[in-house]
Amino acid sequence: MAAIVRISSVCHRGGKLLFYRSSLLARPLVTQQKDQDRSYPLTARIHGSSSLRAAGSVSKAASLHWTGERVVSVLLLALGPAAYYFPGPAVDYSLAAALTLHGHWGIGQVLTDYVHGEPKIKMANAGLFLLSTVTFAGLCYFNYNDVGICKAVALLWSK
Amino acid sequence: MALLLRTLARQGTCLSRPQFGVFYRHAVPMGTTAKEEMNKFWDKNNKLNRPMSPHITIYQWSVPMMMSITHRGTGVGLSGGISAFALLALVLPGSYPYYLDLIHSLSIGPALLGLAKFGIAFPLSYHTLNGIRHLFWDSGKGFTLPEVYRSGYVVIALSILTSIAAIAYM
């Protein structure tokens, strides 16, 4: 939990760092705005999120996706010891969800790296979505009708 | 329009004076998204039938490079394994203990059994430990080259040790 908070706080700092960095690269002009108290480089305002919001074009989707990926990773990490010390349906279904989502996003990144061309990208992602859906369905079915993930691993390893 | 504004602003012309600040409110830094730029790159180069410049075939492999692709490889492998398991659960008629007993009855020797367990345990422990290394990088830590190598060796060593421990203990 602390890891999540720390990561998100560092993310905000990192974002601010990039904000000033890009403005410095664009040959800044430092002027005093008569109507505002801010004295940072004027060209920084072009890259500032306020002007972008006025132009209506910055989406937070990619950034939220990134954060979501890290959150699920940490959750999955915590589910490991949870599965060992508290096996049961709660952890079984949580594992099913976290494993499927982590795998779905992971393979998604692999496809983004290696698949090019709009139609191929769309098909690959559609295939991945289908696979992930079937995977989640299968895991839930296994949890409901069979021994469940935690018990399955325990049985497998006792071999 | 945005391009014109950026050019002028870079040269520091009169448009940069405060009273012209109204133009900036609607200026957009980039006209295209990263995805669009990538697609343009690939479309152009595929259309011109250009061969891809050699990279992994000529570049000298380093430990960080190998660990990175192994992280990806183990990830894809594990994901495939989970999907295969889920698909089999949906398709096969019997229950899990039934199939486990089936495998038991094959009387696979302890050596092969240990090898198979290592084949499952090592990708899992490597991907998990390297994943933690990745999360440290995501928090901004450990980017110097000595740190990258040191943490890398720790991950490799711990992966092997925990895999062996998992086989020996259970």
Interface residues (C-beta under 8 A of the other chain):
Chain A: A3 R6 I7 V10 G14 A26 R27 L29 T31 Q32 Q33 K34 L42 T43 R45 I46 H47 S51 L52 A54 A55 S57 R70 S73 V74 L77 G80 L99 T100 G103 G106 I107 V110 H116 G117 E118 L131 V134 T135 F136 A137 G138 L139 Y141 F142 D146 V147 A152 L155 L156 W157 S158 K159
Chain B: L5 R6 A9 R10 G12 S16 R17 P18 G21 Y24 R25 H26 A27 V28 P29 M38 N39 W42 D43 N46 R72 G75 V76 L78 S79 I82 S83 F85 A86 L87 L88 A89 L90 S95 Y96 P97 L100 I103 H104 L113 K117 T128 G131 I132 L135 D138 S139 G140 A166 M170
